């Protein structure tokens, strides 16, 4: 398991900054609405991007990028994630980590070594429903440990939920909100059906904006700032 993709630059992931994107294959969830199905279902069919050329390119980009976004798949499954992140930090670049939060021990070590500047945690649905997102049991207490850890840590964090019809409803928002109580902000994202791993979801109609606004009103009972994204 290694780096499966390395893209140019993006303005989207570090607000107001430019970042390169690195993707890892493999995941400990199989969310039907995932937009990176090859990384989840068949990572071994994708070639690894060699590390030394990757770091050579990052070195060349240092003059015009601010950081690196590490995504997947689920990057915390990568056994050499911590030394990989350390090398990025040694270049003087910021690091953003996208994660599902199901490996809190790995994240705790990343935080302990001060290797990340921004953590983006995807909260898929109510913790009690995480078994619907995989083909084997999911330890939802791991997710709760991760949320507690991030709420107690000064690192910048983005909590976000994609509002997939059938997987996120008002009661799910309440349960996630109870978990996030004390967080400064929460992003609710519009569902985009076109690239879903489960082809049956590609014809699923996204929620109307009015329903997302209802979700946002509920979310504000738990978190002071709620952002609607993709509407």
N, C-alpha and C positions, 0 to 999 in steps of 0.2 A: 504494500500500500504506500502510495506516495503522491506527489503533486500530479494532478491530472489535467490541469489547465492553467494557463498564465495569460492574462489579458492585459491590454494596454492601460489606459487610464480612464478614470471616472470621476465625475464631480458629485456623485450621488451619495457616497457612503461616509465620507467625512464632510460634514456641512461646511461649505465654503473652502474646501481643500481638494486637492487632486490626489488620487490614490490608484495604485495598481491592484489588480485582483488576482488572487491565487485560489485555486479550487482543489479540494481533496476528495477522493472517491470513498465510497462506503458510508453506510448510515445505520444507526441502531433504531431507526423508525422507517416506515414505508408509507408515509402520508400519501393518500390517493391524489391530493392536490399539488404534490411536489412538481416543480418546474424543471428539475434536473434529473430526470428518470435514469439516464445512463449512468450517472455518478452513483445512484442508489442501487440500481438493479444489476448492473454489469460493469463495475469499476475495473475488473481485471481485463476487460476487452479494450480498455482505453490505455494508451501508452503513458508511461510516467514521463513527466517533463524533467530533464536532468537538473539536479540542484545547482551545479556549478555555473552552467550557462544562465540559470535563473538569477543567481546572485550577481553575476557579471552584468546582466541587464539592469538589475536594480541599482547597481553602482553607477551605471551610465545615466540612469534616470534621476539620480539624487538631486540634480540641479533644478528639476521642474516638478517632482512629485513630493508630497508631504508624508505619505504613508502607504501602507499595504493593508488591504482587506483580505482576511483569511476566511474562506467559506467552503461550502461543500455541496452535497454530502454533509458529513459531520466531522469537522476537523479534529475534534478532541479524541477521535479514535486513532489518529496517526501516532504511532509510538514515539516518533522523534519530534513531536510538535514543539516541545519546550526548547530544545536546542535550535530548532528552525526559527522560532520567534526570537530567540536571543540573538541570532545572527542578523535578523532584520533590525533589531534595536541597536546593535553595534554599528549599523550604517547610519544611525541618527534619524531613522524614520519612525513615524508613529505606526501603531498596529491596532487594527480593529478585528475582533473575533466574532464571527457569526456562529451561534451554537443553539442546540435544543436544550441544553442544560441537564442532560441525563447522566453526565459523568462529572459530578461536583468535585471529586478529589483532584481530577486533572485541572479544572478551573481554579481550585484553591491554590494549587502550586503555581499556576500562571500568575495569579494575583500576588502570591507571596514573593515571587521573584520580580514583580513590577515589570512584566513583559507585555502588558496590554494597556492601551489608552482608552479604548471604547469597547464595551461588550454589547452585542445585540442579541437579546434572548427572545427566541420565538416561542410564544405560549400558544399552542395549537388549538386547544379547547380546554374544558374543565379538566383538572388533573384526574378525576375519577373516570374520565372517558378515554384516557390515553391508550387503553388496550384496543380501541378501535383503529388505532393508527399503525398497528404492526401485526405481523403474523406470529408473534409470540408475546408472552406477558411483558408488561412494561412497569418498571418500578416508579410509580408516581411520587414516592417520598423523595427520590433523588432530585426531581424537579423542585420540590418544595425546599430542599436543602439549598439548592442553587439560588433560588429567589431570596431566601433569607440571607445567604452569604452576600449577594450583591446589594441588598438593601443596607447591610451593615458595613459595606466597603466604600471608600470614597471614589472608586473608579467610575468614570462616566458610563452610563448604561442606558440602552434603549430597549424597553419592553414593548413587544409588538405582537399583535394577533391578526391573522388573516381571517376575515369573516366569511367562512365557507358555509353556504346554506346546508343544513343538515348536521353540521359539526359545531357550529357556533350559533346559539340562540340566546335569548335574554337570560335564562337560568345559567348558561355557561359563562356569560359575561359577569354575572353576580359571583360565581364561584372563583373565576380568575381574579376579579376585583378584590375579593376577600383575601386572596393570596398576595396581591400587590399592595394592599393597604400600607401607606407610608411612602410609596414610590412617588417621585415628583411628576412623572408623566407616563403616558401609555399611548401607543400608536395603534389605531384600528385601521387595517388595510382592506381595501376592496379586493374581493376575489376575482381573479382573471382566469377564465376557464380554458383558454385555447391550448395551453401546453401541459395540461395535467397528466400525471403519470397514469392515472386510471382514465382510460379513454371515455368511459361512461360519463365522467364529470365534464368533458369538453362541451357537452350540450347543456350543462346546468346553467340556469339563468342566475346571474349575481343578484344580491339584494339590491333593491332600489335605495337611492341615497336617503330617503326618508327613514328607512329601517336602520340604516347605519347611524343616522342622527339619533334615533331612539337608543341604540346601543351606547352611543357616546354620552347621552344624558345619564344612563344607568352607570356607566363607567365613572362619571364624575362624582358619584356618591362615595367612591373609594380613592380616586386619584385626582388631584386638583387640575391637572392639564391633560386633556385628551385631544389627540390629533387624528383627523380623518385623512388618510392617504389614498390616492388613486381615484378620487371622486371628482 
